[in-house]
Amino acid sequence: MTTEKNNNRNNSTKLNPTPFVQTYFHGTKADLKIGDLIETGFNSNFGQRKNTKYIFLTATLDAAIWGAELASGKGCERIYLVEATGPIEDDPDLTDRKFSGNPTMSYRSTKPFKVVGEVTVWQGHPAEQVKTMKEHLAKLKEQGINSLND
């Protein structure tokens, strides 16, 4: 038995390691399935609601929760695990324009994201905090301050 175990252990080291692809979060109200692609060209959830040039992802669950809570539409708030299919860059709305560096670890891309999973258990922000954030975003819109991503 011990010899068999050692042989199995030795054989497993001969396998080529499979790299783990970095996954990110994407908060939305869209109902997606594993394998679906999130792509540009649809109405944005934010800013002027134009057709999107970019799509967004984050490495923090908190930022994804905000994305789901602030997304337009009447669907269920959802958070997906996604893989980028192309290069990503810092989201300029959440980096040096408003914060030093990229503390929310928020990114954008013109290339699709592939849905690889869904976070089904998460806790949203308090209702009053969401209301305050929506009011703040409405004031910015009234002032003509729009997203750099439009």
C-alpha positions in Angstrom: 0.0 0.0 0.0 2.8 2.4 0.9 4.7 1.7 -2.3 1.5 2.3 -4.4 0.9 5.6 -2.6 4.5 6.7 -3.3 4.2 5.8 -6.9 1.0 7.8 -7.3 2.7 10.7 -5.6 5.6 10.5 -7.9 3.4 10.2 -11.0 1.4 13.3 -10.0 4.6 15.4 -10.0 5.2 14.4 -13.6 2.0 16.2 -14.7 2.2 19.6 -16.2 0.8 22.2 -13.9 -2.3 24.1 -15.1 -2.2 27.8 -14.6 -5.0 29.3 -12.6 -6.7 32.2 -14.5 -7.3 35.3 -12.5 -11.0 35.7 -11.8 -12.7 39.0 -11.0 -16.2 40.1 -9.9 -18.9 41.8 -12.1 -22.0 43.2 -10.4 -25.1 43.6 -12.5 -28.8 42.9 -12.7 -28.4 40.8 -15.9 -29.4 37.2 -15.7 -26.4 35.3 -17.1 -25.2 31.7 -17.3 -21.8 30.2 -17.0 -20.0 30.5 -20.3 -21.9 33.7 -21.3 -19.8 36.6 -22.5 -20.3 40.1 -21.1 -19.6 42.4 -24.0 -19.6 46.1 -25.0 -22.3 47.7 -27.2 -25.2 47.7 -24.8 -26.7 50.6 -22.8 -24.5 51.5 -19.8 -25.9 51.2 -16.3 -24.2 54.5 -15.4 -23.4 57.9 -16.8 -25.4 59.0 -19.9 -26.6 55.4 -20.5 -25.0 55.4 -24.0 -23.9 52.2 -25.7 -20.9 51.0 -23.7 -17.4 51.4 -25.0 -16.1 49.5 -21.9 -17.2 46.8 -19.6 -16.1 46.7 -15.9 -14.8 44.2 -13.4 -13.3 44.4 -10.0 -11.1 42.3 -7.7 -13.1 43.3 -4.6 -16.5 41.9 -3.6 -17.5 45.3 -2.2 -17.1 47.1 -5.5 -19.0 44.3 -7.3 -21.8 44.7 -4.7 -22.0 48.4 -5.5 -22.1 47.6 -9.2 -25.1 45.3 -8.6 -26.9 47.7 -6.3 -26.4 50.7 -8.6 -27.1 48.9 -11.9 -30.2 50.1 -13.7 -33.1 47.8 -14.4 -35.5 45.8 -12.4 -33.8 42.4 -12.4 -32.3 40.6 -9.4 -28.9 42.0 -8.2 -26.2 39.5 -9.2 -22.5 39.1 -8.8 -20.6 37.0 -11.3 -17.1 35.6 -11.3 -15.6 36.5 -14.6 -12.4 36.0 -16.6 -11.1 38.8 -18.9 -10.5 37.6 -22.4 -8.2 40.5 -23.3 -6.3 43.3 -21.6 -7.7 45.3 -18.8 -6.9 48.8 -17.5 -7.7 50.8 -14.4 -11.2 52.4 -14.4 -10.3 56.1 -14.6 -13.6 57.0 -12.7 -12.3 55.2 -9.6 -8.6 55.8 -9.8 -6.6 59.0 -9.8 -9.6 61.2 -10.7 -11.3 60.4 -7.4 -8.9 58.2 -5.4 -5.2 57.9 -5.3 -4.2 54.6 -7.0 -6.9 52.0 -7.4 -8.2 51.1 -3.9 -11.4 49.5 -5.3 -9.3 47.4 -7.7 -11.7 48.3 -10.5 -10.9 47.8 -14.1 -12.3 48.2 -17.6 -11.8 46.5 -20.9 -13.1 46.7 -24.5 -12.8 42.9 -24.7 -15.5 40.5 -23.3 -15.5 38.9 -19.9 -16.5 35.2 -19.7 -18.8 34.3 -16.8 -17.3 31.4 -14.9 -19.4 31.4 -11.8 -21.8 33.3 -9.6 -21.5 34.5 -6.0 -24.9 33.5 -4.6 -24.4 34.5 -0.9 -23.4 38.1 -0.2 -24.6 40.9 1.9 -25.6 44.2 0.3 -24.9 47.7 1.7 -27.5 49.2 4.2 -30.5 50.7 2.3 -29.7 54.2 3.6 -26.1 54.0 2.2 -27.4 52.9 -1.2 -29.9 55.7 -1.2 -27.2 58.2 -0.3 -25.0 56.9 -3.1 -27.8 57.1 -5.7 -28.6 60.7 -4.6 -24.9 61.6 -4.9 -24.8 60.1 -8.4 -27.9 62.0 -9.4 -26.4 65.3 -8.2 -23.3 64.7 -10.3 -25.5 64.0 -13.3 -27.4 67.3 -12.7 -24.1 69.1 -12.5 -23.1 67.7 -15.9 -20.3 65.6 -14.3 -20.4 62.4 -16.3 -18.3 59.3 -16.4 -15.0 59.2 -18.2 -16.2 55.9 -19.6 -19.1 57.3 -21.7 
